[in-house]
């Protein structure tokens, strides 16, 4: 794989804006392709049935439109997402392949695929996972390897983070990061070796990672946020009827954000984004993603898609810049709808709000 993938210039698009991921040598587009949903059904955090051919088409379309990184994880579909990513990129010239980001630290039981995975940080286990991911992805080196969740097997942070740093020195991975870790854990890891990136959940609904974002901005750690559209709620096309129709195999059918008062608040916020989208000649989904990118610490946003048309629905976010008036309007909508929790505006704007 090329060490310097580039955005493709096609008839449909010009090269997308890029930003340096922390202190690494990787310049990544402001949006990346998220491969959680394409893991398919029959596992604990599945999104329901998914056609692999559609997934492959979506990935290829994203790359053709200029996206230069894909974020997946071993746990997505219990290895299946990584395999689909490999298949999608197989015939793309090496010089044009996107960066490959994946995650480890979650182990599953093949005899009970729907059981919650174990959070394992033991060095031998992590090394085994890296080899499995390299094989499934069909690469010699993973561009960014991330600890998916803090382990619950008794492994100390110092032990699993040293393993990550060793994998980087050995050339198995290019950069190392943490996902779903708090400030205290980031600080502990940074004492041992630089944290190249953090991957937190972050959207106009779920805003509690703002403190971690500030830490990353101060310490030269890149940030790639996940679920910037809050798993579909902020696309502008999600409805109460669609929430009720979610399959039992879709984890969202069991989430409080997709039922009752929580759903009503979230859909009201999505509705409030429509005038902003209209002013910019874009989609609600793009506005929702651009809101996360307005935070100075955020390098890029991971956005999922299950078909090429879904990619086109949010791709504008890669170059959309919301102005202060837009951000104030969104903050007011968050305040009025009472959707989610956390700061309502990026830090550079906070002092100007009431």
URPE-V851777 format. One record per run of one state. SS is the DSSP state (H for helix, E for strand, - for the rest). FROM is the first residue (numbers start at 1). TO is the last residue. If there is no record, write none. Layout:
BEGIN
{{SS/FROM/TO} {SS/FROM/TO}}
END
This chain:
BEGIN
{{-/1/17} {E/18/20} {-/21/26} {E/27/29} {-/30/30} {E/31/34} {-/35/36} {H/37/39} {-/40/46} {E/47/47} {-/48/51} {H/52/64} {-/65/68} {E/69/71} {-/72/79} {H/80/89} {-/90/93} {H/94/96} {-/97/98} {E/99/104} {-/105/105} {E/106/107} {-/108/117} {E/118/119} {-/120/122} {H/123/137} {-/138/141} {E/142/147} {-/148/156} {H/157/169} {-/170/172} {E/173/179} {-/180/182} {H/183/192} {-/193/196} {E/197/199} {-/200/200} {E/201/201} {-/202/205} {E/206/206} {-/207/209} {H/210/219} {-/220/221} {E/222/226} {-/227/229} {H/230/232} {-/233/239} {H/240/244} {-/245/249} {E/250/250} {H/251/254} {-/255/255} {H/256/258} {-/259/259} {H/260/272} {-/273/273} {H/274/280} {-/281/283} {H/284/293} {-/294/299} {E/300/304} {-/305/307} {H/308/318} {-/319/323} {H/324/337} {-/338/340} {E/341/341} {-/342/346} {H/347/350} {-/351/354}}
END
